[in-house]
Amino acid sequence: MGKRKKPIQFNDKRLYYSIQEVADHFAVNVSLLRFWEKEFDNIRPKKTAGGTRQFTREDIQQVEIVYHLVKEKGMTLEGARQSLKTKKDDETKRVEALARLTDIKKELLELEEEFDKLHEIQKYNKTIKTEE
């Protein structure tokens, strides 16, 4: 059985994520992220003085593009590099659109939850009025 993804709960207050969090997000090993960092110019996390990698949201988006090309589309590393050179804008737009859609879905689910709560309150208020 393979690793299970543990999606990062992105937070506006948080700027950096550890390599382990990013690895868990994509259900890959930390060593694979380090390898991709050497192989792909677009993956460049910030490093502290001690050498600890700190990934921003933008870095994670770049990892997501490589992950999509290599793991989901099954491209070779060379094929992924070529694709990134020629179709960088297309892949970036796809990842950004996917992220926006995920955020919209989250907002819609929150709205649905709020409407359900309001509906329950309204039903409760109607039952109290009819009992009076």
C-alpha positions as YAML, in Angstrom:
chain: A
units: angstrom
residues:
- id: 1
  name: MET
  ca: [0.00, 0.00, 0.00]
- id: 2
  name: GLY
  ca: [1.40, 3.42, -0.98]
- id: 3
  name: LYS
  ca: [1.57, 6.60, 0.97]
- id: 4
  name: ARG
  ca: [-1.64, 8.54, 1.46]
- id: 5
  name: LYS
  ca: [-1.85, 12.20, 0.63]
- id: 6
  name: LYS
  ca: [-2.18, 14.58, 3.55]
- id: 7
  name: PRO
  ca: [-3.31, 17.83, 1.92]
- id: 8
  name: ILE
  ca: [-1.81, 21.00, 3.32]
- id: 9
  name: GLN
  ca: [-4.41, 23.28, 4.87]
- id: 10
  name: PHE
  ca: [-3.13, 26.53, 3.41]
- id: 11
  name: ASN
  ca: [-3.32, 29.45, 5.79]
- id: 12
  name: ASP
  ca: [-2.97, 33.12, 4.82]
- id: 13
  name: LYS
  ca: [-0.89, 33.76, 7.94]
- id: 14
  name: ARG
  ca: [1.65, 31.05, 7.16]
- id: 15
  name: LEU
  ca: [4.43, 31.81, 4.67]
- id: 16
  name: TYR
  ca: [6.55, 28.66, 4.71]
- id: 17
  name: TYR
  ca: [6.00, 24.90, 4.79]
- id: 18
  name: SER
  ca: [8.55, 22.19, 5.59]
- id: 19
  name: ILE
  ca: [9.79, 19.67, 3.05]
- id: 20
  name: GLN
  ca: [8.05, 16.92, 5.06]
- id: 21
  name: GLU
  ca: [4.69, 18.73, 4.82]
- id: 22
  name: VAL
  ca: [5.13, 19.14, 1.06]
- id: 23
  name: ALA
  ca: [6.14, 15.48, 0.69]
- id: 24
  name: ASP
  ca: [3.08, 14.39, 2.68]
- id: 25
  name: HIS
  ca: [0.87, 16.68, 0.58]
- id: 26
  name: PHE
  ca: [1.89, 14.82, -2.59]
- id: 27
  name: ALA
  ca: [2.38, 11.41, -0.91]
- id: 28
  name: VAL
  ca: [6.00, 11.23, -2.06]
- id: 29
  name: ASN
  ca: [9.30, 10.79, -0.25]
- id: 30
  name: VAL
  ca: [11.34, 13.79, 0.89]
- id: 31
  name: SER
  ca: [14.24, 12.44, -1.17]
- id: 32
  name: LEU
  ca: [12.13, 12.71, -4.35]
- id: 33
  name: LEU
  ca: [11.51, 16.41, -3.68]
- id: 34
  name: ARG
  ca: [15.24, 16.96, -3.17]
- id: 35
  name: PHE
  ca: [15.90, 15.09, -6.42]
- id: 36
  name: TRP
  ca: [13.33, 17.15, -8.33]
- id: 37
  name: GLU
  ca: [14.88, 20.29, -6.88]
- id: 38
  name: LYS
  ca: [18.18, 19.31, -8.58]
- id: 39
  name: GLU
  ca: [16.48, 18.25, -11.83]
- id: 40
  name: PHE
  ca: [14.03, 21.13, -12.35]
- id: 41
  name: ASP
  ca: [14.96, 24.81, -12.37]
- id: 42
  name: ASN
  ca: [11.45, 25.89, -11.39]
- id: 43
  name: ILE
  ca: [11.61, 24.21, -7.95]
- id: 44
  name: ARG
  ca: [13.69, 26.49, -5.75]
- id: 45
  name: PRO
  ca: [12.63, 26.56, -2.09]
- id: 46
  name: LYS
  ca: [14.31, 29.04, 0.23]
- id: 47
  name: LYS
  ca: [16.99, 27.58, 2.48]
- id: 48
  name: THR
  ca: [17.77, 28.77, 5.99]
- id: 49
  name: ALA
  ca: [21.34, 29.31, 7.20]
- id: 50
  name: GLY
  ca: [21.21, 25.74, 8.51]
- id: 51
  name: GLY
  ca: [20.13, 24.40, 5.11]
- id: 52
  name: THR
  ca: [16.50, 23.69, 6.03]
- id: 53
  name: ARG
  ca: [14.22, 24.04, 3.02]
- id: 54
  name: GLN
  ca: [11.25, 26.37, 3.33]
- id: 55
  name: PHE
  ca: [8.57, 26.05, 0.66]
- id: 56
  name: THR
  ca: [6.22, 28.93, -0.17]
- id: 57
  name: ARG
  ca: [2.82, 28.45, -1.81]
- id: 58
  name: GLU
  ca: [4.45, 29.33, -5.14]
- id: 59
  name: ASP
  ca: [7.12, 26.67, -4.59]
- id: 60
  name: ILE
  ca: [4.41, 24.12, -3.84]
- id: 61
  name: GLN
  ca: [2.62, 25.11, -7.06]
- id: 62
  name: GLN
  ca: [5.83, 24.43, -8.99]
- id: 63
  name: VAL
  ca: [6.14, 21.02, -7.31]
- id: 64
  name: GLU
  ca: [2.50, 20.37, -8.24]
- id: 65
  name: ILE
  ca: [3.25, 21.05, -11.91]
- id: 66
  name: VAL
  ca: [6.18, 18.62, -11.90]
- id: 67
  name: TYR
  ca: [4.12, 16.07, -9.95]
- id: 68
  name: HIS
  ca: [1.31, 16.32, -12.51]
- id: 69
  name: LEU
  ca: [3.67, 15.84, -15.45]
- id: 70
  name: VAL
  ca: [5.77, 13.02, -13.99]
- id: 71
  name: LYS
  ca: [3.39, 11.10, -11.71]
- id: 72
  name: GLU
  ca: [-0.04, 11.72, -13.23]
- id: 73
  name: LYS
  ca: [0.83, 12.02, -16.94]
- id: 74
  name: GLY
  ca: [3.68, 9.52, -16.70]
- id: 75
  name: MET
  ca: [6.24, 11.68, -18.48]
- id: 76
  name: THR
  ca: [9.97, 11.07, -18.21]
- id: 77
  name: LEU
  ca: [12.04, 13.72, -16.46]
- id: 78
  name: GLU
  ca: [13.40, 14.90, -19.80]
- id: 79
  name: GLY
  ca: [9.88, 15.01, -21.25]
- id: 80
  name: ALA
  ca: [8.65, 16.99, -18.26]
- id: 81
  name: ARG
  ca: [11.58, 19.45, -18.63]
- id: 82
  name: GLN
  ca: [10.75, 19.94, -22.31]
- id: 83
  name: SER
  ca: [7.08, 20.38, -21.53]
- id: 84
  name: LEU
  ca: [7.89, 22.97, -18.87]
- id: 85
  name: LYS
  ca: [10.01, 24.93, -21.34]
- id: 86
  name: THR
  ca: [7.36, 24.97, -24.07]
- id: 87
  name: LYS
  ca: [4.12, 24.84, -22.12]
- id: 88
  name: LYS
  ca: [4.98, 26.50, -18.84]
- id: 89
  name: ASP
  ca: [2.14, 28.96, -19.11]
- id: 90
  name: ASP
  ca: [-0.43, 26.24, -19.89]
- id: 91
  name: GLU
  ca: [0.59, 24.06, -16.95]
- id: 92
  name: THR
  ca: [0.80, 27.04, -14.60]
- id: 93
  name: LYS
  ca: [-2.66, 28.18, -15.67]
- id: 94
  name: ARG
  ca: [-4.04, 24.67, -15.16]
- id: 95
  name: VAL
  ca: [-2.61, 24.43, -11.65]
- id: 96
  name: GLU
  ca: [-3.84, 27.91, -10.75]
- id: 97
  name: ALA
  ca: [-7.31, 27.16, -12.13]
- id: 98
  name: LEU
  ca: [-7.43, 23.92, -10.15]
- id: 99
  name: ALA
  ca: [-6.42, 25.76, -6.97]
- id: 100
  name: ARG
  ca: [-9.08, 28.44, -7.56]
- id: 101
  name: LEU
  ca: [-11.74, 25.79, -8.16]
- id: 102
  name: THR
  ca: [-10.75, 24.01, -4.96]
- id: 103
  name: ASP
  ca: [-11.07, 27.30, -3.03]
- id: 104
  name: ILE
  ca: [-14.46, 27.98, -4.62]
- id: 105
  name: LYS
  ca: [-15.67, 24.50, -3.70]
- id: 106
  name: LYS
  ca: [-14.55, 25.05, -0.12]
- id: 107
  name: GLU
  ca: [-16.41, 28.38, 0.03]
- id: 108
  name: LEU
  ca: [-19.56, 26.84, -1.45]
- id: 109
  name: LEU
  ca: [-19.51, 24.03, 1.11]
- id: 110
  name: GLU
  ca: [-19.13, 26.60, 3.90]
- id: 111
  name: LEU
  ca: [-22.08, 28.58, 2.50]
- id: 112
  name: GLU
  ca: [-24.17, 25.42, 2.29]
- id: 113
  name: GLU
  ca: [-23.37, 24.68, 5.92]
- id: 114
  name: GLU
  ca: [-24.40, 28.21, 6.93]
- id: 115
  name: PHE
  ca: [-27.66, 27.94, 4.97]
- id: 116
  name: ASP
  ca: [-28.41, 24.61, 6.66]
- id: 117
  name: LYS
  ca: [-27.87, 26.21, 10.08]
- id: 118
  name: LEU
  ca: [-30.11, 29.14, 9.20]
- id: 119
  name: HIS
  ca: [-32.77, 26.77, 7.88]
- id: 120
  name: GLU
  ca: [-32.74, 24.81, 11.15]
- id: 121
  name: ILE
  ca: [-33.04, 28.02, 13.17]
- id: 122
  name: GLN
  ca: [-35.94, 29.16, 11.00]
- id: 123
  name: LYS
  ca: [-37.74, 25.81, 11.42]
- id: 124
  name: TYR
  ca: [-37.20, 25.98, 15.18]
- id: 125
  name: ASN
  ca: [-38.61, 29.52, 15.34]
- id: 126
  name: LYS
  ca: [-41.70, 28.48, 13.35]
- id: 127
  name: THR
  ca: [-42.43, 25.58, 15.72]
- id: 128
  name: ILE
  ca: [-42.22, 27.91, 18.74]
- id: 129
  name: LYS
  ca: [-44.65, 30.41, 17.12]
- id: 130
  name: THR
  ca: [-47.19, 27.69, 16.25]
- id: 131
  name: GLU
  ca: [-47.09, 26.34, 19.82]
- id: 132
  name: GLU
  ca: [-47.97, 29.76, 21.26]
...
